[in-house]
Amino acid sequence: MQKFLMEKGFIFPTAEIYGGMAGFFDYGPLGTEIKRAVKELWWKTWVSGRQDIIGMDGSIITNPKVWESSGHLDIFHDPLVECSNCRGRFRADSLLEKKVKGQLDGLSLEDYAKLIEEYKVKCPVCGGKLGAPKWFGLMFRTEVGSVNGNTAYLRPETAQLIFVNFNRIVKTSRATLPFGIATMGRVFRNEISPRNFVFRCREFEQMELEYFFNPKQDCPSGLLESVADLKVPVLTREIQEAGSKAVKMPINALVKKKHTSSWHAYWLGKSLEFVMSLGLAPAKLRLRQHLEQELSHYSKDTWDIEYRYSFGWKELAGIADRTDYDLQQHAKASGVDLSVATPEGGKLYPHVIEPSFGVDRLVFAVVEGAYQVEKLPDGKQRQVMKLPEAVAPVQVAVFPLVSKDGMPEVGREIYNILRKKLRTFYDDKGSVGRRYRRQDSVGTPFCITVDGQTLKDRTVTVRERDSMKQTRVKIAEVAGWLERRTGG
Amino acid sequence: MQKFLMEKGFIFPTAEIYGGMAGFFDYGPLGTEIKRAVKELWWKTWVSGRQDIIGMDGSIITNPKVWESSGHLDIFHDPLVECSNCRGRFRADSLLEKKVKGQLDGLSLEDYAKLIEEYKVKCPVCGGKLGAPKWFGLMFRTEVGSVNGNTAYLRPETAQLIFVNFNRIVKTSRATLPFGIATMGRVFRNEISPRNFVFRCREFEQMELEYFFNPKQDCPSGLLESVADLKVPVLTREIQEAGSKAVKMPINALVKKKHTSSWHAYWLGKSLEFVMSLGLAPAKLRLRQHLEQELSHYSKDTWDIEYRYSFGWKELAGIADRTDYDLQQHAKASGVDLSVATPEGGKLYPHVIEPSFGVDRLVFAVVEGAYQVEKLPDGKQRQVMKLPEAVAPVQVAVFPLVSKDGMPEVGREIYNILRKKLRTFYDDKGSVGRRYRRQDSVGTPFCITVDGQTLKDRTVTVRERDSMKQTRVKIAEVAGWLERRTGG
């Protein structure tokens, strides 16, 4: 898949001509369009499309006190071990993952040391003895200003910018509970061993929502109803502790059986709904609740949406109950009151549910899930990416059958109309069969061909990627026809 | 203006509750929507809207060899002076700016030292003696990976990511000359003295296009014609050297009088056209050519679009002729051939024109230019932002006249229809007059009011921000009416 994505120019290591840089990637034209479309769909679904959520955009470098108060400076780290022989450095939890059953998050350095001894873990490179585990801080540091010693950090998450600007945003937007603040942007984590292509990298993009509510009030049943029947396999804490298999249950069962709170369940449902709208197959999705020791320092309860990548079940998104931890921490450290008035009167520190998505791993799941090598009726094969129209990098391609007889002119005319609303591509080179195959392989849902008949009756053929069916449509009607099909 | 923007929640210092951080800003809900709209319009105008330009998206941290080869590591710096008394640090060129006539870019450290002595420049804080000027590197540094010593840099421009991925992008997109590659994203410059709010900050967003062409071929006259008649005041190198005033001339005069190349003039025109589409007044725009000594190390010729901010004429965008400097440098350093085939046969290193926009300073110009305190016929005043529909953070607001009699229900019905295509806001609190004024002050071009008559005949009033004229429109027609007016 990685080779395919690189060859098609979707995603590749940054500055390949200099040998790249571990954990950093650049997006080519097609990858950029998919990523933009995923982000746009998220904003449209959760910000522009809702009355109760507003957007914000924070800076990557902010006052370092933010990370002191949030706890990241103390606690945001991974266990590092060094080989006493070759000096290679590795994450203790990654080395142990394949040997030890169960979750390895949330252990102490002593726990890791014990397990390394118990399981006789050696250096994976040279077989040498591993030294004692140490904490390795995941935040990138830099110096700001012309005077030395002004250490600042590259943000490891976008969420904190929402919390530290909370009072300014609430005041100016006159938001009343419950409401959400959403943001997206680059974040940085100095991973000891970045891996699985863009799944775990050092610079990536997040889309995060903080949804604030009165903890004494449940999610209104009208809201919950909208996602209540969504059904996926679920791994609750109890199921995992019992070593049992995931159980398929609907979202409202999570509330009824008290596995989680109503607001938490609602956002689990909305998050699932969102990833499904990107074309991810329900059969490759499941919900997994974090075990007690796995929880981040700020979280009371966290559930991951996991996706079955080619390299196993992995976290696609995390939906955390951060309670009022962050607002309380920042209020305490800054001395600023961050409570809000409730519609019922009185003030309180709202609690918050945070659905957090990694854009790059989402894009990776979308393209990996959409990619197929399909057998055709004539025995031949084709590469095809069955991307939903909303995120296809090219939504429609326009081809003159041959590059003469006035066909290119009509093709360009159609191209100029369509590109106002859709991501449109024009191509008049090579055989039309080859052009179809090229568009199939990058996920273009529709190809329009201008042929001899077009010149007679102003109709074109529209070929659909998945069925390969061709329909004749009048030029005058083709924009409307496609707009309906792409949810324009 | 800054106070207004902060109070309305457009833009404010990052993490204000901790005292902010010089040179870093966060965007609130309204500022975020304007910034998104400006970026979207740029992408729509220059990438989706053109057949000859494709997009890419690079990482902020890349292989440090990129900055070695590009010359940034050696040359991207400002002259720093330190006060021998209070140890304050200042940019030598900024201190000299007010005393010395003419351009101060491109001088040597010796030149700055001489000028400081000649003009008797002292420390602006304590009046102390200034030390010898030194170069101060503008790139932020960080360490990558778990082993010390892997220094990397935060990119100071997005453009280099285009050059270092050039061959991968050209191959996979099958682009043929002339063509452009466009990108946008955060960049970082460790300014010694950030100032003028978001005009000069340390973290900001760029939108950059690299347009590649065969240097032996002129811009086709058809392209040039499309912007030939655009006319703004121009400060050529000669005019500035003669100490004369700007001369109003059309874009094609720049070519005819050999002030610049045809490709350069074309992109000056397209860049002007773009900033004008954001509502910037032609009277506040001018073109200024860089003087010889001002040119960046990579540039043969650069023109700035300058805008008259409240704090003077300042660079809004730079349009540089980077020749084949960057591709040649990277080819030499990496050993990879970065030449491209020409349609006529043979291979060459294309030359490049780079229109480069700073998003934050563009947003600042747009809101500063749009803001007015207007006298009304009744003698009262109103604050109004005359933003073009395309970039207004709220494009249409929907108000039930009163919050009863079924008006909120009809209001929400209209809100739900409109928000699918437009940035729509719903408000049912307070007097309708106050709601109008609040929307005027944040630039909302249209307010729709549901009143008593609506309940009888399903019509609403649409109030236009600038004229304050109200028109009755059928609910069934209001979406189409607005879509036509907002260019949707």
Interface residues (C-beta under 8 A of the other chain):
Chain A: M6 E7 K8 G9 F12 T14 A15 E16 I17 Y18 G19 G20 M21 A22 G23 F24 F25 D26 Y27 G28 P29 L30 G31 T32 E33 K35 R36 W43 S48 G49 Q51 I54 G55 M56 D57 G58 S59 I60 I61 T62 N63 K65 V66 L80 R89 F136 F140 R141 T142 E143 V144 G145 S146 V147 A152 L154 L161 V164 N165 N167 R168 I169 K171 T172 S173 R174 T183 G185 R186 F188 N190 I192 R202 E203 H330 A333 S334 V336 L338 Y415 R419 K420 R423 T424 Y426 K429
Chain B: M6 E7 K8 G9 F12 T14 A15 E16 I17 Y18 G19 G20 M21 A22 G23 F24 F25 D26 Y27 G28 P29 L30 G31 T32 E33 K35 R36 W43 S48 G49 Q51 I54 G55 M56 D57 G58 S59 I60 I61 T62 N63 K65 V66 L80 R89 F136 F140 R141 T142 E143 V144 G145 S146 V147 A152 L154 L161 V164 N165 N167 R168 I169 K171 T172 S173 R174 T183 G185 R186 F188 N190 I192 R202 E203 H330 A333 S334 V336 L338 Y415 R419 K420 R423 T424 Y426 K429
